[in-house]
């Protein structure tokens, strides 16, 4: 079963600097995490009056065990350790087993 890491970044103090660091430094670090089968990002827009995260990232793994191994690896620690270097608006991370309910 797919296991997903969801990262929601708050609005940074300097969006251009955030985007540059995220693209040039953080994404290459995160791509090295063992076990990732899919990695997607997008700038979010609110549907109503609520504030939306600035950026959302999802990283999929084949299982919860693969997630734990990947995030517990030196590459996982390096990627997690980089977050304070650019996420001036904060970051919320959660993970879960994906339940596909489209059918």
C-alpha positions in Angstrom: 0.0 0.0 0.0 1.3 3.4 -0.9 2.5 5.5 2.1 2.5 9.3 1.6 4.4 12.1 3.2 2.5 15.4 2.9 4.5 18.6 3.5 2.7 22.0 3.7 4.8 25.1 3.7 3.5 28.4 5.1 4.0 31.6 3.2 7.7 32.5 3.4 9.0 36.0 4.2 10.8 36.0 0.8 9.0 33.8 -1.8 11.6 34.2 -4.5 14.4 33.0 -2.1 12.2 30.2 -0.9 11.5 29.0 -4.5 15.2 29.3 -5.4 16.4 27.3 -2.4 13.6 24.7 -2.7 14.3 24.1 -6.4 18.1 24.3 -6.3 18.9 22.8 -3.0 16.0 21.0 -1.3 14.6 19.1 -4.2 18.0 17.6 -5.1 18.4 16.5 -1.5 14.9 15.0 -1.2 15.3 13.1 -4.5 18.1 11.2 -2.8 15.8 9.8 -0.1 15.8 6.0 -0.6 12.4 4.4 -1.5 10.6 7.4 -3.1 8.4 6.3 -5.9 6.8 9.6 -6.7 7.6 13.2 -5.7 5.2 16.0 -6.6 4.9 19.7 -5.6 2.6 22.6 -6.3 1.8 26.1 -5.2 -1.6 26.0 -3.5 -4.5 28.4 -3.9 -7.3 28.8 -1.3 -10.9 27.8 -2.3 -12.4 30.3 0.0 -11.4 32.7 2.8 -9.0 30.3 4.5 -5.3 30.8 3.9 -3.7 28.1 1.7 -0.2 26.8 2.2 2.4 28.5 0.0 3.7 25.1 -1.4 2.5 21.5 -0.9 4.8 18.5 -1.6 3.9 14.9 -1.6 6.4 12.1 -1.5 5.1 8.6 -2.0 6.7 5.3 -0.8 5.7 1.7 -1.4 4.9 1.1 2.2 5.1 2.6 5.7 8.2 0.5 6.2 9.9 2.0 3.1 8.9 5.5 4.4 10.4 4.9 7.8 13.6 3.5 6.2 13.9 6.4 3.8 13.3 9.1 6.2 15.5 7.4 8.8 18.4 7.2 6.3 21.2 9.8 6.2 19.7 11.3 3.0 16.3 11.5 4.8 17.9 13.3 7.7 19.7 15.7 5.4 16.5 16.6 3.6 14.6 17.1 6.9 17.5 19.1 8.3 17.4 21.5 5.3 13.8 22.6 6.0 14.7 25.3 8.5 17.2 26.8 6.0 14.4 28.1 3.8 10.9 27.5 5.3 10.6 30.8 7.1 6.8 30.4 7.0 7.0 27.1 8.8 6.3 23.6 7.5 3.8 21.0 8.6 4.6 17.3 7.9 2.3 14.4 8.1 2.2 10.9 6.7 -0.4 8.3 6.0 -1.4 5.1 4.1 -3.1 6.2 0.9 -6.7 4.8 0.5 -7.7 5.3 -3.2 -11.5 5.8 -3.1 -12.0 6.8 -6.7 -13.8 3.5 -7.4 
